């Protein structure tokens, strides 16, 4: 698969990048993507919700009234879930929502996500993305030059670049990640992927099974 390489100014460099069909041209597995996204979202949950149950309520244990002769139901404690202020039945407890997925399935999910983006023509390949110093306005000019002003986008770098990262941090609708931070959720949520040439090689080396 051949894709035109553009410069930071949004101009055609006259060169083409070759995207591996094993990463960007497979038949997407919807179920693999679903599971990987589900795991990602589950891992974001803190799992700190807690409700007091009957044994944890600080209320009197005195019997409300005598057992028989009232014409009403039998009650022995104000801690009962039947009363306002009583304990919660089967309330939430702190726990982890994470679950395990096989490495091969996760790799399939990411290849499927990249193939989906490629099929929809939502991938742009850029020769490089360099900034001398953090500059949000300069970052916005690059995004605008690519025709993505006001649209969601994600820049994928081969390695961490502090200047580029800090420039994007206050820019709404666009973010910067490295190849190691790439996830199925991030890819599908990106809108448009902006890949640098160096990132392409790293992505393919990571996702193509030997």
C-alpha positions as CSV (number, residue, x, y, z in Angstrom):
1,X,0.0,0.0,0.0
2,X,1.5,3.3,-1.1
3,X,0.8,6.6,0.6
4,X,2.1,10.1,-0.3
5,X,4.5,11.6,2.2
6,X,3.8,15.2,3.2
7,X,6.0,17.8,4.9
8,X,5.2,19.8,8.0
9,X,4.0,22.6,5.7
10,X,1.4,20.3,4.3
11,X,3.1,20.0,0.9
12,X,3.7,16.8,-1.1
13,X,7.3,15.7,-0.6
14,X,7.3,13.8,-3.9
15,X,8.0,10.5,-2.1
16,X,5.7,7.6,-1.1
17,X,5.7,5.4,2.0
18,X,5.0,1.7,1.7
19,X,2.5,0.5,4.4
20,X,2.6,-3.2,5.1
21,X,-0.5,-5.0,4.0
22,X,0.0,-7.3,7.1
23,X,-0.7,-4.3,9.3
24,X,-2.7,-1.8,7.3
25,X,-4.5,-4.2,4.8
26,X,-6.0,-7.0,6.8
27,X,-9.7,-7.9,7.2
28,X,-10.5,-6.2,10.5
29,X,-11.6,-8.3,13.4
30,X,-14.4,-6.4,15.1
31,X,-14.5,-8.8,18.1
32,X,-10.8,-8.4,18.8
33,X,-11.1,-4.6,18.6
34,X,-14.1,-4.8,20.9
35,X,-12.3,-6.8,23.5
36,X,-9.2,-4.6,23.4
37,X,-11.2,-1.4,23.8
38,X,-13.3,-3.0,26.6
39,X,-10.1,-3.9,28.4
40,X,-8.6,-0.4,28.0
41,X,-11.8,1.2,29.4
42,X,-12.0,-1.3,32.2
43,X,-8.4,-0.5,33.2
44,X,-9.4,3.2,33.5
45,X,-11.9,2.4,36.2
46,X,-10.6,3.2,39.7
47,X,-12.8,0.5,41.4
48,X,-13.1,2.5,44.6
49,X,-16.9,2.6,45.0
50,X,-18.0,1.4,48.4
51,X,-21.4,1.2,50.1
52,X,-22.0,0.3,53.7
53,X,-23.7,-3.0,54.4
54,X,-25.9,-3.9,57.3
55,X,-22.9,-4.9,59.6
56,X,-21.1,-1.5,59.0
57,X,-24.0,0.9,59.9
58,X,-23.6,2.8,63.1
59,X,-27.1,2.6,64.5
60,X,-28.7,1.2,67.6
61,X,-29.3,-2.6,67.8
62,X,-32.2,-2.2,70.2
63,X,-35.3,-4.0,69.1
64,X,-37.8,-1.5,67.8
65,X,-40.9,-3.1,69.4
66,X,-42.1,-6.3,70.8
67,X,-42.1,-9.4,68.6
68,X,-45.8,-10.1,68.7
69,X,-49.1,-8.2,69.1
70,X,-48.3,-5.1,67.1
71,X,-50.1,-6.2,63.9
72,X,-46.9,-5.3,61.9
73,X,-43.9,-7.0,60.7
74,X,-41.2,-8.3,63.0
75,X,-38.1,-6.0,63.2
76,X,-35.0,-6.5,65.2
77,X,-32.7,-3.7,64.2
78,X,-32.6,-0.3,62.6
79,X,-29.6,-1.4,60.5
80,X,-31.9,-3.4,58.3
81,X,-31.9,-2.4,54.6
82,X,-35.7,-2.0,54.9
83,X,-35.3,1.2,56.9
84,X,-34.1,4.6,55.6
85,X,-30.4,4.9,56.7
86,X,-30.0,1.2,56.9
87,X,-27.4,-0.9,55.1
88,X,-27.2,-1.5,51.4
89,X,-28.0,-5.0,50.0
90,X,-25.1,-6.3,47.8
91,X,-23.6,-2.8,47.6
92,X,-20.4,-2.1,45.5
93,X,-17.1,-3.0,47.1
94,X,-13.6,-1.9,46.0
95,X,-12.3,-4.2,43.3
96,X,-10.2,-4.3,40.1
97,X,-12.1,-4.3,36.8
98,X,-9.1,-5.4,34.8
99,X,-9.0,-8.7,32.9
100,X,-6.4,-10.5,30.8
101,X,-6.1,-10.6,27.1
102,X,-3.7,-12.7,25.1
103,X,-0.8,-10.8,23.4
104,X,-1.7,-12.1,20.0
105,X,-5.3,-11.0,20.3
106,X,-4.2,-7.5,21.3
107,X,-1.8,-7.3,18.3
108,X,-4.6,-8.4,16.0
109,X,-6.9,-5.7,17.5
110,X,-4.3,-3.0,16.8
111,X,-3.7,-4.3,13.2
112,X,-7.5,-4.3,12.7
113,X,-7.8,-0.7,14.0
114,X,-5.0,0.5,11.7
115,X,-6.5,-1.4,8.7
116,X,-9.9,0.3,9.5
117,X,-8.3,3.7,9.5
118,X,-6.4,3.0,6.3
119,X,-9.5,1.7,4.5
120,X,-11.3,5.0,5.5
121,X,-8.3,7.1,4.3
122,X,-7.8,8.5,7.7
123,X,-4.0,8.0,7.8
124,X,-1.5,10.8,6.8
125,X,2.2,10.0,6.6
126,X,4.6,12.9,7.4
127,X,8.3,12.9,6.8
128,X,9.1,14.4,10.3
129,X,7.6,16.5,13.0
130,X,10.2,18.7,14.7
131,X,9.8,21.8,16.9
132,X,12.7,23.8,18.3
133,X,10.7,24.7,21.5
134,X,7.2,24.2,22.9
135,X,4.9,26.3,20.8
136,X,1.1,25.7,20.8
137,X,0.6,28.2,17.9
138,X,3.3,26.5,15.8
139,X,1.7,23.1,16.5
140,X,-1.7,24.5,15.4
141,X,-0.1,25.8,12.1
142,X,1.1,22.3,11.3
143,X,-2.3,20.8,12.0
144,X,-4.0,23.5,9.9
145,X,-1.5,22.9,7.0
146,X,-2.6,19.2,7.0
147,X,-6.2,20.3,6.6
148,X,-7.2,19.1,10.1
149,X,-8.1,22.3,11.8
150,X,-11.2,21.7,14.0
151,X,-10.9,18.0,13.5
152,X,-9.7,15.2,15.8
153,X,-6.2,14.0,15.1
154,X,-3.4,12.1,16.7
155,X,0.3,12.4,15.9
156,X,2.3,9.2,16.3
157,X,6.1,9.7,16.9
158,X,8.8,7.0,16.8
159,X,10.3,8.3,20.0
160,X,9.4,10.8,22.6
161,X,9.9,14.5,21.7
162,X,9.3,16.8,24.6
163,X,8.9,20.0,22.5
164,X,6.2,18.5,20.3
165,X,4.4,16.9,23.2
166,X,4.3,20.1,25.2
167,X,3.1,22.0,22.2
168,X,0.1,19.7,21.7
169,X,-0.8,19.5,25.4
170,X,-2.9,22.7,25.3
171,X,-4.2,22.2,21.7
172,X,-7.8,21.0,21.7
173,X,-8.7,18.0,19.5
174,X,-5.2,16.8,18.9
175,X,-2.7,14.8,20.9
176,X,0.8,13.3,20.5
177,X,1.8,9.7,21.4
178,X,4.7,7.5,20.8
179,X,4.5,4.0,19.2
180,X,4.8,2.4,22.6
181,X,1.7,4.3,23.8
182,X,-0.4,3.3,20.8
183,X,-3.6,1.4,21.7
184,X,-6.6,0.2,19.8
185,X,-8.8,2.7,21.7
186,X,-6.5,5.6,20.8
187,X,-6.3,4.6,17.1
188,X,-10.1,4.3,16.7
189,X,-10.7,7.5,18.7
190,X,-8.1,9.5,16.8
191,X,-10.2,10.8,13.9
192,X,-7.1,11.0,11.7
193,X,-3.7,9.4,12.3
194,X,-0.6,11.4,11.5
195,X,2.3,8.9,11.3
196,X,5.9,10.0,11.0
197,X,8.2,7.9,8.7
198,X,10.1,6.6,11.7
199,X,6.9,5.5,13.5
200,X,5.8,3.4,10.5
201,X,8.9,1.1,10.8
202,X,8.5,0.8,14.6
203,X,4.7,0.0,14.3
204,X,5.4,-2.7,11.8
205,X,8.2,-4.2,13.7
206,X,6.0,-4.4,16.8
207,X,2.8,-5.7,15.2
208,X,4.1,-8.2,12.6
209,X,4.6,-11.6,14.2
210,X,7.8,-13.3,13.2
